[in-house]
Amino acid sequence: MSPSPQLTVMAGELGDIFWDLAPWIVYIPGFDLGCNIYVANPTEDEKEYALMGRLTRNATLISEESLPVFGYAWFKVEPGDFVILRGALRFEETNADLTVELIERETEAAIDSVSTSLVAATTAALPPGWPPGVPAPTDWMGMLMPMVMMAMLGMVMVSAFRPKEKKEEVVPPVREERKLLPPGRRE
């Protein structure tokens, strides 16, 4: 069975990197940014990889550093396997782009990368690129939900304090005993 064209396009020759972060994240400087990074080895040989983190703003490099895995710069992935690296990143900057590159040991080249935009927290928390001067959409659901909850609470309270109606006890009808006719005469 051959792989689908989409999987072939996504698969790298020497390795792949994925993570569970969205394309943009509201980030407050100094706080941990937890994530899971997935590194896959699609080859038939064991490979060694390293992770390099870059923080840039408007094509200007802010910081670049190696991201250690279990205390080491290089880590191994078995052939046809993947590893899940759980961790957290912390930065003193926001309104920047975070890129993590996967470096393969033999070629010492970046073979794949993932990135996300770190956006400063604002009252509206809109995605980057939102046109300036355009007002934020109104969150009607957030405004109506408290009123709906109060109405539901009111209905429950009214039904709880309403006097109970007495139910009439249904008594099954008494059956009258049938009287049998005396046995007839046989003449």
C-alpha positions in Angstrom: 0.0 0.0 0.0 1.6 3.3 -1.0 1.3 6.4 1.2 -1.2 9.1 0.2 0.3 12.0 -1.7 -0.3 14.3 1.3 1.8 12.1 3.6 4.6 12.0 1.0 4.6 15.8 0.8 4.8 16.2 4.6 7.4 13.5 5.2 11.0 14.7 5.3 14.0 12.7 4.0 16.1 12.9 7.2 13.5 13.7 9.9 10.4 15.6 10.9 9.4 17.9 13.7 5.9 18.8 14.9 4.5 20.4 18.0 1.2 21.1 19.7 1.4 24.9 19.7 -1.0 27.1 17.7 0.3 29.3 14.9 0.0 32.3 17.3 -0.1 32.4 21.1 -0.8 35.2 23.5 2.4 35.2 25.6 3.4 37.2 28.7 7.2 37.5 29.0 8.8 35.6 31.8 6.1 32.8 32.0 6.7 29.2 30.9 5.3 28.1 27.6 4.6 24.4 27.9 4.7 22.3 24.7 5.1 18.8 23.4 7.6 18.5 20.5 7.5 15.4 18.3 10.6 14.3 16.4 10.2 11.5 13.8 12.9 9.5 12.1 11.4 8.3 8.8 14.7 6.7 7.7 16.0 3.1 8.0 19.0 4.2 10.1 19.2 5.5 13.7 19.6 9.3 13.6 20.9 11.9 16.0 19.2 15.2 16.2 19.5 18.6 18.0 17.0 21.4 18.5 17.8 25.0 17.9 15.5 27.8 19.1 15.3 31.2 17.4 13.4 34.2 18.5 13.0 36.9 15.8 11.1 40.2 15.3 10.7 41.7 11.8 13.6 39.5 10.4 15.9 40.7 13.3 17.4 37.9 15.4 16.6 38.5 19.1 18.1 35.3 20.4 19.3 31.9 19.3 20.2 28.9 21.4 20.4 25.2 21.5 17.5 23.5 23.3 19.0 20.6 25.4 17.1 17.3 25.5 17.6 15.3 28.8 20.6 17.6 29.4 22.4 16.9 26.1 22.6 18.8 22.8 22.1 15.7 20.7 19.6 12.9 21.1 18.9 9.7 19.1 15.7 8.5 17.4 15.4 4.9 16.3 14.6 4.1 12.6 11.0 4.5 11.7 10.2 5.8 15.2 9.4 9.1 16.9 10.0 10.6 20.4 7.8 13.0 22.3 9.7 15.7 24.1 7.7 17.4 26.9 9.0 20.7 28.2 8.6 24.4 28.6 10.2 27.4 27.0 10.6 30.8 28.7 11.4 34.2 27.0 11.8 37.8 28.1 10.3 39.0 24.8 6.9 39.0 23.2 5.6 40.2 19.8 8.1 37.9 18.2 8.3 34.8 16.1 9.6 31.6 17.8 11.1 29.0 15.5 12.5 25.6 16.6 14.7 23.9 14.0 15.5 20.2 13.8 19.2 19.7 13.1 20.5 16.4 11.7 24.0 15.4 13.0 25.5 14.0 9.8 24.7 17.0 7.6 24.6 19.5 10.5 21.8 21.2 8.6 18.3 22.3 9.6 16.1 19.7 8.0 12.7 20.8 9.3 11.3 23.5 11.6 8.1 24.6 13.4 7.2 28.2 14.4 4.6 30.2 16.2 4.1 33.9 16.8 4.2 35.1 20.4 1.7 38.0 20.7 1.5 40.4 23.6 -1.5 40.1 25.8 -4.1 42.9 25.2 -7.7 43.4 26.2 -9.0 42.1 22.9 -6.3 39.4 22.2 -6.7 39.5 18.5 -4.6 37.4 16.1 -1.6 39.1 14.5 -2.3 41.0 11.3 -5.7 42.1 12.4 -6.3 45.3 10.4 -5.6 48.4 12.6 -8.5 50.7 13.1 -11.1 47.9 12.8 -13.0 47.5 16.0 -13.0 44.0 17.6 -16.1 41.9 17.1 -18.5 41.9 20.0 -18.7 38.7 22.0 -22.4 38.3 22.2 -22.2 34.8 23.7 -20.2 36.1 26.6 -22.7 38.8 27.3 -25.8 36.7 27.0 -24.6 33.6 29.0 -25.0 35.3 32.5 -28.5 36.3 31.6 -29.4 32.8 30.4 -27.9 31.3 33.6 -29.9 33.7 35.8 -33.1 32.8 34.0 -32.5 29.1 34.4 -31.8 29.7 38.1 -35.0 31.7 38.5 -37.1 28.9 36.9 -35.5 26.3 39.3 -36.1 28.5 42.3 -39.8 29.2 41.4 -40.5 25.5 41.0 -38.8 24.8 44.3 -40.9 27.2 46.3 -44.2 26.6 44.5 -46.7 24.9 46.9 -47.2 21.3 46.1 -50.6 20.2 44.9 -52.1 17.4 46.9 -52.6 14.4 44.8 -55.9 12.6 45.3 -55.4 9.1 46.3 -56.9 6.8 43.8 -58.8 4.0 45.4 -59.5 1.1 43.2 -63.2 0.3 42.9 -64.5 -2.3 45.2 -65.9 -5.2 43.4 -69.1 -6.5 44.6 -69.2 -10.1 45.3 -71.3 -12.0 42.8 -73.9 -14.1 44.2 -74.4 -17.4 42.5 -77.8 -18.8 41.8 -78.6 -21.9 43.6 -78.3 -25.0 41.6 -81.4 -25.6 39.5 -83.7 -28.4 39.9 -83.4 -31.4 37.8 -86.6 -32.7 37.0 
